[in-house]
């Protein structure tokens, strides 16, 4: 059996006197497609940040036995999609996608080809030279998704990635993310309030009382 890509054991996260997560256990194997639901403020975003290694636990541990041991290499294997696209306003759509590839040492020609493919996957090839201000909110979000899949992460953590999208674009974004992780043997966790979107993923988990209940199907 392959090692889980990420696992949390007895995870606790506190902000001051407030416990947001308490005693949470989770193991995510390669191939997992998990919908994470729960009311606003239940800790979904906090959990994703902890699984990404961006928020240190107050208690318990988060480990990445199926990813790289070097923190810098591991960070490149984890892709984050947030509800807000967070594009750099002075860069075009293509430049926003290719920047991280270039920073990781990819040559310009290869980065351009990967960027073109990623933008085409989200139906934005024609917007490659547009600045974020020239794009709709939904288009900006699709650029953010293209930026993530261009890096080919093995673990994708998406926090309300379709909150600003209409139904058709929401389904497209989910399919793009699923196609990516399936092609690379990765895993996808999507925090969402959209029950229709959650139903498309094979596993479901709900944040409740600072812990997680998990079910398949």
N, C-alpha and C positions, 0 to 999 in steps of 0.2 A: 504494500500500500504506500502511495506517495505521501510525503509529509504535507500537512495543511499549508496553504499559502500564508494564512494568518490565524492565530488563535489567541483568545483572551481567557484568562483563568482568574476567577475571583476579582474581576475588574471593578474598581471603585474610582469614581471621579467626584470630587467635591469642589465647590466654589465657595470659599469661606465656610460658613456653618451649614450650607445647603448641599445635600447629597443628591447628585443628578443621576449617577449610576452606582449601584451597590451590589456586589457579589455576582456580577454577570459573567457567564461562561459562554463562549462561542468558538466554534472551530469551522473554518471555511476551506474546504478542499477545492482542488482544481475542478473546473466544470460547474461550480455552484452558480446559480442564478437566484438571488435572494431579494425578495421585496421586504423592506423594513417599514412597518407602519406604526402608528401611534399618534396621540394627540400632540398638538403644538406644545413645546416645552417638555416633552417626555424624555428627551435625551438622545434623539436619533442623530442629530448633528454632532453632538458631543461624542457619541460612539464612533461615528465615521472618522472624526479627527483623531481619536485614540488609535483606531485601527490603521490609520495612515502614519502613525508615529509623530503626529504634530502636537499632541496633547499628552503629557506624561501622566500615568496613573497616580492617583492618590493611594490606592491599594491594589494588590494583585499585579498581574503582569499581562503584557501584550508581547507576543513573539511572532516571528515570521519564518518558521522552519522551512517553508517551501520557496522562499525568496533568497536573494543574495545576502550574505552575511555582512558585507561592507555597507555601511549606512548610505553612502552616496550612490552606490550601485542599486541598492534596494529602493531608494527614493525614485529612481528612474523606472522601476518596475511597478510603481503604484501611480495610477491616474486618478485625478480628482475632478469631478464636474459639480459645480455649484449652480444654484438658481440664478445668481448674478453672473454674467459672462466674464467680467473682469478683464476685458481686452485692453491692450495698450492703445490709447486713442490716437497716437501719432503714427502708428504702424498700420499698414493695409491688412486685410484679412489674411493674405498669403504670408505676410511678414510676421503676423501674430502666431501663425501656425509653425512657421519654419524657425523662429527665433530659438526655441528650446533645442531643436535638433542641431542647430549650429553651435549652441553653447555646449552641447554634449560631444562635439567634435565631428559631426557629420559634414562631409564636404558640400559645397554650395550646390553642385549639380544634383547630387543624390537627394539633398534636402528639398530642392525645388520639385523633383519628381514625386517624392513622398507627400509633400504638401499638396500638390495638384491632385493626387489620388484621394487624399483625405477630404479635401473640399468637394470633390466630385461625389464622394460617398454620402455627403449631406446635401447634395444638390445645390452647391454654391460655387461651382467652377467659374461661372460668369462674374462672380463678385470678388475674384481674387485681388483685384487692384483697388477695391473700395475701402475707404476708411470706416471705422466703426460708426461714426456719426452719420454716415450715408446708408447705413443698414438699419432695418427694423430690429426691435428687441428679439424677435424670434430668430432672425438671421444671425444676430450676434451670438445667440446661444448655440446655434448650429456651428458657428466658427469655433466656439469654445470646445464643442464636442470633437470637431475635426482636429483641434490642437491636441487633445488627449489621445485620440486613436493614432495620430501620426507617430507618437512616441512608443506605440505598441506595448503598453503596460500589461502585466499579467494579472494585476488586481485593479479593478476599476470601482471606485467608490463615488456614487452619484447622489447628491443631496438635492431633492426636488428639481431634477434636471429639466423637467418639462413644465414647470409652473407657469412660465410665460408663453407657452406655445399652444396653438390650437390643436385639435384632435389629430389631424393628419400629420402635422409636424411632430407631435408627441410620439406617435407610433413610429415615424421614421427614425427619430433619435433613438428610441429604444431598440429598434431593429439593428441600427448601425452599431450600437454598443454590444448587443448580443452577438452579431456576426463577428465583431472584432475578438471578443473573448473566446468564442468557439473556435475561431481559426488558430488562435495561439494557445489554446488549452488553459485559458485563464478563468477568472471568476469575476462576477458582477454583483454588487450590492447596491440597491436603489432605495433610498429613503423617499417615500412619497405619500401624499394624501389621496392620490388618484386610485380609486379601487379598481377601475378598469385596467389601468396600467399594471397594478400589482398582480392582477389575476393572470397576466401573461407570463409571469415568472414562475418557475417550477416550485420554488420554496417560499414560504411566508414566515415572517417573524414579527411579533408585535412588542413594542416597548410598553411596559406596564409596571407601575410601582418600582421603577428604577432597575427592572430586570427584563429578561427577554423570554418570550415563549415562542417556540419554533415548530413549524409544521411543514410537511411536504405535500404539494398539490393543492 
